[in-house]
Amino acid sequence: MNPTSPRPSRRGLEAFASRDFTLYQVARMVTIVGGEAQAVAVAWQVYAITHRALDLGYTGLALFLPALLFLIPAGHVADRYDRRQVILVCYLAQLVASLALAIMAIADVRNVFWIYVVLFLIGMGRAFSGPAATALIPHLVEPEHLVNALTWATAITKLANVTGPAMGGVLFVLSLDRLFPRAHLEGAAIVYLFTLVMLVIFIVLVAMLKVRLGRMEHRAVSMKVILAGFHFVNRAPVILGSISLDLFVVLLGGATTLLPIFAGDILHQGPRGFGLLRAAPAVGALAMSLFLTRFAIKRHAGRKLLISVVIFGAATVVFGISTSFWLSVLALAVTGASDMVSMIIRSSIVQIATPPEMRGRVSAVNSLFIGASNELGGFESGVTAQWWGAVWATIVGGVGSLVVAAAWAGMFPKLRAADELTPEALRVAMPADEPVPAE
C-alpha cells in the first residue's frame, strides 16, 4: 500500500491523502470521458448507417461477449500478475482498437460488421482490465478509507459519465474539413481521435503509480484456484444477492441503448439532445455520489439497496411513457441517482467481504454481472424494441425491475438484513469457512 500524506484530511476527502489514489482517479476520469464520447459516436454512427434498433443491440453484445468468454482467465490474471501492469497492457490494446475506429470513420466504412469486430476487441481489453482495476483500489488507500475511496471512485466515474456523452455530442457535430481538407475529419472521426488522446493520458498516469503489488495468489495453478472466485461468491449470499440484483435490474430496466431512438424519433432531438439524454443518468448519479461522500451510508445498507432499486424501476417507467424532453432528462437523472446508491453498497460489500488475494477473481465474477447488465442488457433492449417498439420495451423493463426487487427481498434475507458496511458487520452474513478479512 502506498504511504499516505501525514496531513489530516477533511471529512469526505480522506482517500485523496494517497498520491497513488489521486493519480489513478485522474487517469480514470480522462479515459472514461474518452470512452463515453466514443460510445456516443459509435451508437449514432451505427444507427445512422442501419436505422435498426437491433443493430444498436449488437453493439452491446459485441462488448459483452469477451467478458463472458474470458471471465475465468481475466480474474486469474488479476491475482497472478501485477495488477498495474495488466491494466497498462489492456489499455494499450484499447488504444489500438480506437485507432481502428478512427481510421474506419475517416475512410467512411459503411459495413457495421467491422465496427462490431473492433468493439469486440475493446470488450476483450475491458474484460481483462476490469478485475485488475477494481482489485487495485484497496491497495491505494488505508483500510479505514476504503468505503470513502470507493464512493469517490464511483463519483469520478459519474462525473466522467456526465462530461463524456456531452463531449461526444458536441464533437460529433464538428467538422475540421476546412483545416484538414483531405483528412475528412468530421463527426465520429473527431470523437475517436479525442478518445485516443484520452487513452494516451491514462496510460502515462497509470505508469506513474508507485504501487507495485506483484503476485497476490501464490498457489500453483489448478482448476480449484482458478474457480475460487465462483466458489466464494456462491457461498456468500450477501455478495451473490447484491451483484445478481444489479444484473437483473439493469438487464431489464436499462434504456441507454435505445436513447438514439428516443432522441431522434420520439423526442425529436439531434445528436446534442442525445448527448444530454446520455449524460442525464450520470448527472443524477454524480449528485448522489457527492452527497454520499459527505454523508456516508452507515446503517441499513441492505434495505437501502432494495429501496434504490424500486426507485430505479419506477423512474424507468416514467422515462418510457414521457413525451417531454426535460421530463425524460429528469427521469433518467433519477435512475442514475438511485443506481448510484446501489453501486456504492454493492461495490463496498464485494471489496470488504473478499480477501485481498482473491479480489481479482471475485471482481471478475462481479465484472461479468456488470457487463451482462450493461452490454447484454443493451442487446436485450435492442431485441425487445425491435419486437414491441422502444416505448413498450422500456416500460416493461421498468416494471420488471420492480418485480425483481420484490423477489430478491424474499430470496436473500441476509442481504435485506445487511446493516453496516464494515468487516465486523458483514462477517455475520458470510459462511463460517469464508471469513471476512480484518483489514
HELIX and SHEET records of a PDB file:
HELIX    1   1 GLU A   14  ALA A   17  5                                   4    
HELIX    2   2 ARG A   19  THR A   50  1                                  32    
HELIX    3   3 ALA A   53  LEU A   69  1                                  17    
HELIX    4   4 LEU A   71  ARG A   80  1                                  10    
HELIX    5   5 ARG A   83  ILE A  106  1                                  24    
HELIX    6   6 VAL A  112  LEU A  136  1                                  25    
HELIX    7   7 ILE A  137  HIS A  139  5                                   3    
HELIX    8   8 PRO A  143  HIS A  145  5                                   3    
HELIX    9   9 LEU A  146  PHE A  172  1                                  27    
HELIX   10  10 ALA A  188  ALA A  207  1                                  20    
HELIX   11  11 MET A  223  ILE A  226  1                                   4    
HELIX   12  12 ALA A  228  ASN A  234  1                                   7    
HELIX   13  13 PRO A  237  GLY A  253  1                                  17    
HELIX   14  14 THR A  256  LEU A  258  5                                   3    
HELIX   15  15 LEU A  259  ILE A  261  1                                   3    
HELIX   16  16 PHE A  262  ILE A  266  3                                   5    
HELIX   17  17 PRO A  271  ARG A  294  1                                  24    
HELIX   18  18 ALA A  301  ILE A  321  1                                  21    
HELIX   19  19 PHE A  325  ILE A  352  1                                  28    
HELIX   20  20 PRO A  356  MET A  358  5                                   3    
HELIX   21  21 ARG A  359  GLY A  371  1                                  13    
HELIX   22  22 ALA A  372  LEU A  376  3                                   5    
HELIX   23  23 GLY A  377  TRP A  388  1                                  12    
HELIX   24  24 ALA A  390  MET A  411  1                                  22    
HELIX   25  25 PRO A  413  ALA A  417  1                                   5    
HELIX   26  26 PRO A  423  ARG A  427  1                                   5    
END                                                                             
